[in-house]
Amino acid sequence: MTIMTWGERVFQWLLIAGIMLLCVCMIYPFLHELSISLSSHKEALRPGVHLYPRELSSEAYRQVFQSGNLWTAMYNSVFRTVVGTLLMLLIMTTAAYALSKTYLPHRRLYTLYIVITMFFSGGLLPTYLLVKGLGLFDTRWSLIVPVLMNTYWMIIMRNFFMSFSVEIEESAKMDGANDIRILASIIMPLSKPILATIGLFCAVFHWNAWFDALIYTQDKSLTILQILLRRLIITGDNLDIQSMMASAQAPPPESIKAAILMVVTAPILLVYPFLQKYFTKGILVGSVKG
């Protein structure tokens, strides 16, 4: 066991204090909104710090869950997150597996062609015209198809696949397995850490995304939770939720907004604990081999 010097101890305590301060800065807004969403009408309007709910009340959540528009937006967000994540994993996994093979013809050229997209893109207007020209405008697929490939995440997956021993695949080929069978039956079961990690990244990306939905969708039946929350907080126009606020028995607008914010935030937070054990291992292994 090494003995730390005085300077190392000071640095360690300063580092711990800085991390604790950062945690407080990140947790406090969440606790504040959670407390307001669960507080009574009087306590929700009370100015100051709200670290825990006083005069507990679930009226805000009852009002929010009675909104049909919330369930429509929830369905659209869940559909986009689940389908988008699965398709992104499928596309990136197959591309990463192919580019991890040294015997692939023109492998370096393909890799360079893909990596260039990390630095240069067509821009907002050409992308909009492309989506509209493909007939994807005002459909759910306009939020999924344009983002099927993320170059950075694909490179991480490729590096992870390159860490596998060549002998594993050679023995499978001797038994008559082709590349697709090897990928599905051998590589993917051994790649749970990286698949879980990248899958979490994809899910968080789709769940939090809102700008593309604002541009590509105009049909109110395609509204996602993030757009619903944006309309409520910024413009105050949120379909029947606005009428709920006007009701005499309704909770104050602050409670309604906080409740919707919790509904939007909670699902993605509940997913993380199930994938956390794969998270660190997937990132470390995927970033070691170049």
C-alpha positions as semicolon CSV with decimal commas, in nm:
position;residue;x (nm);y (nm);z (nm)
1;M;0,000;0,000;0,000
2;T;0,147;0,334;-0,106
3;I;0,135;0,631;0,132
4;M;-0,005;0,948;-0,022
5;T;0,182;1,272;0,020
6;W;0,022;1,581;0,173
7;G;-0,031;1,734;-0,169
8;E;-0,198;1,417;-0,302
9;R;-0,435;1,409;-0,007
10;V;-0,533;1,772;-0,060
11;F;-0,593;1,706;-0,427
12;Q;-0,804;1,400;-0,346
13;W;-1,024;1,592;-0,101
14;L;-1,063;1,879;-0,345
15;L;-1,160;1,629;-0,614
16;I;-1,420;1,467;-0,384
17;A;-1,560;1,808;-0,288
18;G;-1,585;1,909;-0,653
19;I;-1,765;1,589;-0,750
20;M;-2,008;1,627;-0,457
21;L;-2,080;1,987;-0,558
22;L;-2,143;1,874;-0,914
23;C;-2,381;1,602;-0,792
24;V;-2,573;1,856;-0,584
25;C;-2,604;2,088;-0,883
26;M;-2,742;1,803;-1,093
27;I;-2,973;1,648;-0,832
28;Y;-3,126;1,965;-0,687
29;P;-3,330;2,066;-0,999
30;F;-3,472;1,715;-1,017
31;L;-3,568;1,712;-0,648
32;H;-3,715;2,061;-0,681
33;E;-3,947;1,963;-0,966
34;L;-4,038;1,633;-0,802
35;S;-4,132;1,811;-0,480
36;I;-4,347;2,067;-0,659
37;S;-4,527;1,796;-0,856
38;L;-4,620;1,615;-0,532
39;S;-4,705;1,922;-0,323
40;S;-5,043;2,072;-0,252
41;H;-5,171;2,385;-0,426
42;K;-5,049;2,616;-0,150
43;E;-4,706;2,457;-0,113
44;A;-4,645;2,442;-0,488
45;L;-4,689;2,820;-0,507
46;R;-4,462;2,882;-0,210
47;P;-4,139;3,054;-0,322
48;G;-3,802;2,922;-0,217
49;V;-3,625;2,590;-0,213
50;H;-3,830;2,269;-0,246
51;L;-3,626;1,965;-0,146
52;Y;-3,917;1,744;-0,039
53;P;-4,294;1,762;-0,088
54;R;-4,502;1,923;0,185
55;E;-4,871;1,849;0,221
56;L;-4,841;1,554;-0,016
57;S;-5,081;1,557;-0,311
58;S;-5,099;1,353;-0,631
59;E;-5,360;1,573;-0,796
60;A;-5,115;1,702;-1,058
61;Y;-5,034;1,349;-1,177
62;R;-5,402;1,256;-1,179
63;Q;-5,481;1,553;-1,399
64;V;-5,188;1,481;-1,631
65;F;-5,267;1,111;-1,678
66;Q;-5,629;1,195;-1,759
67;S;-5,509;1,380;-2,068
68;G;-5,554;1,175;-2,385
69;N;-5,284;1,379;-2,557
70;L;-5,030;1,266;-2,301
71;W;-5,091;0,900;-2,383
72;T;-5,067;0,971;-2,757
73;A;-4,737;1,152;-2,706
74;M;-4,615;0,873;-2,479
75;Y;-4,692;0,612;-2,744
76;N;-4,511;0,814;-3,011
77;S;-4,205;0,861;-2,790
78;V;-4,192;0,495;-2,689
79;F;-4,237;0,384;-3,051
80;R;-3,958;0,610;-3,167
81;T;-3,724;0,505;-2,886
82;V;-3,779;0,129;-2,914
83;V;-3,792;0,098;-3,293
84;G;-3,521;0,360;-3,348
85;T;-3,285;0,196;-3,100
86;L;-3,332;-0,153;-3,245
87;L;-3,280;-0,035;-3,603
88;M;-2,976;0,173;-3,509
89;L;-2,820;-0,126;-3,334
90;L;-2,891;-0,348;-3,636
91;I;-2,737;-0,106;-3,886
92;M;-2,435;-0,013;-3,674
93;T;-2,365;-0,371;-3,566
94;T;-2,357;-0,506;-3,921
95;A;-2,145;-0,214;-4,043
96;A;-1,904;-0,239;-3,749
97;Y;-1,866;-0,616;-3,791
98;A;-1,786;-0,583;-4,160
99;L;-1,533;-0,303;-4,105
100;S;-1,362;-0,499;-3,827
101;K;-1,248;-0,764;-4,078
102;T;-0,901;-0,704;-4,219
103;Y;-0,980;-0,918;-4,525
104;L;-1,266;-0,688;-4,634
105;P;-1,169;-0,537;-4,975
106;H;-1,110;-0,160;-4,962
107;R;-1,172;-0,164;-4,587
108;R;-0,969;0,152;-4,523
109;L;-1,149;0,340;-4,799
110;Y;-1,491;0,249;-4,659
111;T;-1,382;0,349;-4,309
112;L;-1,249;0,683;-4,432
113;Y;-1,569;0,746;-4,627
114;I;-1,777;0,687;-4,315
115;V;-1,551;0,882;-4,078
116;I;-1,569;1,190;-4,304
117;T;-1,937;1,222;-4,209
118;M;-1,827;1,300;-3,853
119;F;-1,676;1,628;-3,972
120;F;-1,894;1,726;-4,269
121;S;-2,269;1,704;-4,317
122;G;-2,523;1,826;-4,567
123;G;-2,674;2,072;-4,324
124;L;-3,027;2,136;-4,210
125;L;-3,186;2,252;-4,535
126;P;-3,051;1,973;-4,761
127;T;-3,151;1,716;-4,498
128;Y;-3,500;1,863;-4,481
129;L;-3,535;1,851;-4,859
130;L;-3,408;1,493;-4,863
131;V;-3,657;1,382;-4,598
132;K;-3,938;1,553;-4,785
133;G;-3,825;1,411;-5,121
134;L;-3,822;1,056;-4,981
135;G;-4,182;1,094;-4,867
136;L;-4,092;1,070;-4,499
137;F;-4,221;1,415;-4,405
138;D;-4,493;1,412;-4,138
139;T;-4,442;1,042;-4,061
140;R;-4,284;0,861;-3,768
141;W;-4,007;0,734;-3,996
142;S;-3,877;1,088;-4,047
143;L;-3,754;1,069;-3,687
144;I;-3,589;0,729;-3,727
145;V;-3,446;0,679;-4,078
146;P;-3,221;0,992;-4,099
147;V;-3,038;0,896;-3,778
148;L;-2,993;0,522;-3,829
149;M;-2,614;0,558;-3,835
150;N;-2,396;0,728;-3,575
151;T;-2,036;0,715;-3,690
152;Y;-1,875;0,757;-3,350
153;W;-2,077;0,479;-3,186
154;M;-2,018;0,254;-3,486
155;I;-1,640;0,303;-3,455
156;I;-1,658;0,206;-3,087
157;M;-1,844;-0,113;-3,182
158;R;-1,592;-0,187;-3,458
159;N;-1,304;-0,157;-3,209
160;F;-1,485;-0,394;-2,974
161;F;-1,533;-0,653;-3,249
162;M;-1,164;-0,624;-3,341
163;S;-1,073;-0,745;-2,991
164;F;-1,216;-1,093;-3,062
165;S;-0,976;-1,373;-3,144
166;V;-0,966;-1,473;-3,510
167;E;-0,957;-1,840;-3,411
168;I;-1,317;-1,822;-3,285
169;E;-1,451;-1,736;-3,627
170;E;-1,216;-1,970;-3,810
171;S;-1,338;-2,267;-3,605
172;A;-1,699;-2,168;-3,677
173;K;-1,630;-2,148;-4,049
174;M;-1,474;-2,493;-4,040
175;D;-1,809;-2,615;-3,904
176;G;-1,986;-2,459;-4,202
177;A;-2,112;-2,132;-4,050
178;N;-2,123;-1,823;-4,273
179;D;-2,057;-1,465;-4,163
180;I;-2,422;-1,393;-4,079
181;R;-2,445;-1,707;-3,863
182;I;-2,119;-1,621;-3,689
183;L;-2,239;-1,267;-3,614
184;A;-2,579;-1,378;-3,485
185;S;-2,476;-1,690;-3,293
186;I;-2,126;-1,611;-3,166
187;I;-2,029;-1,245;-3,185
188;M;-2,350;-1,083;-3,063
189;P;-2,395;-1,308;-2,754
190;L;-2,037;-1,221;-2,657
191;S;-2,096;-0,850;-2,720
192;K;-2,361;-0,780;-2,456
193;P;-2,152;-0,505;-2,287
194;I;-2,105;-0,297;-2,601
195;L;-2,457;-0,364;-2,731
196;A;-2,608;-0,258;-2,397
197;T;-2,389;0,052;-2,383
198;I;-2,459;0,169;-2,736
199;G;-2,824;0,070;-2,698
200;L;-2,846;0,299;-2,394
201;F;-2,687;0,582;-2,592
202;C;-2,936;0,531;-2,875
203;A;-3,234;0,516;-2,639
204;V;-3,132;0,835;-2,457
205;F;-3,074;1,009;-2,791
206;H;-3,417;0,918;-2,927
207;W;-3,599;0,987;-2,602
208;N;-3,449;1,335;-2,560
209;A;-3,458;1,440;-2,925
210;W;-3,714;1,706;-3,011
211;F;-3,575;1,938;-3,280
212;D;-3,623;1,692;-3,568
213;A;-3,981;1,626;-3,451
214;L;-4,042;2,001;-3,450
215;I;-3,924;2,026;-3,812
216;Y;-4,045;1,706;-3,975
217;T;-4,384;1,646;-3,807
218;Q;-4,687;1,875;-3,812
219;D;-4,965;1,623;-3,749
220;K;-5,076;1,656;-3,384
221;S;-5,126;1,280;-3,367
222;L;-4,747;1,241;-3,411
223;T;-4,656;1,472;-3,121
224;I;-4,392;1,330;-2,888
225;L;-4,354;1,397;-2,516
226;Q;-4,069;1,643;-2,558
227;I;-4,271;1,860;-2,799
228;L;-4,569;1,840;-2,563
229;L;-4,351;1,960;-2,276
230;R;-4,195;2,233;-2,488
231;R;-4,533;2,372;-2,591
232;L;-4,650;2,378;-2,233
233;I;-4,343;2,546;-2,083
234;I;-4,248;2,786;-2,362
235;T;-4,565;2,875;-2,549
236;G;-4,832;2,765;-2,300
237;D;-5,015;2,589;-2,584
238;N;-5,055;2,224;-2,502
239;L;-5,387;2,101;-2,635
240;D;-5,625;1,992;-2,356
241;I;-5,361;2,030;-2,083
242;Q;-5,406;2,405;-2,104
243;S;-5,778;2,364;-2,032
244;M;-5,690;2,149;-1,728
245;M;-5,492;2,440;-1,587
246;A;-5,791;2,669;-1,631
247;S;-6,012;2,443;-1,421
248;A;-6,101;2,577;-1,077
249;Q;-6,002;2,252;-0,907
250;A;-5,685;2,197;-1,105
251;P;-5,340;2,222;-0,943
252;P;-5,135;2,533;-1,024
253;P;-4,950;2,546;-1,358
254;E;-4,620;2,487;-1,178
255;S;-4,741;2,149;-1,049
256;I;-4,874;2,044;-1,391
257;K;-4,546;2,139;-1,561
258;A;-4,340;1,959;-1,295
259;A;-4,557;1,647;-1,321
260;I;-4,519;1,631;-1,698
261;L;-4,144;1,687;-1,660
262;M;-4,125;1,390;-1,423
263;V;-4,329;1,175;-1,663
264;V;-4,089;1,264;-1,946
265;T;-3,776;1,205;-1,737
266;A;-3,864;0,894;-1,536
267;P;-3,879;0,624;-1,810
268;I;-3,525;0,674;-1,935
269;L;-3,394;0,692;-1,575
270;L;-3,554;0,357;-1,497
271;V;-3,374;0,190;-1,788
272;Y;-3,022;0,287;-1,680
273;P;-2,990;0,068;-1,364
274;F;-3,051;-0,246;-1,572
275;L;-2,772;-0,157;-1,816
276;Q;-2,526;0,005;-1,576
277;K;-2,324;-0,315;-1,516
278;Y;-2,244;-0,333;-1,889
279;F;-2,180;0,039;-1,928
280;T;-1,820;0,079;-1,802
281;K;-1,699;-0,252;-1,947
282;G;-1,843;-0,177;-2,291
283;I;-1,689;0,169;-2,317
284;L;-1,345;0,063;-2,191
285;V;-1,313;-0,243;-2,413
286;G;-1,452;-0,059;-2,714
287;S;-1,202;0,223;-2,682
288;V;-0,880;0,029;-2,628
289;K;-0,819;-0,138;-2,963
290;G;-0,787;0,096;-3,261
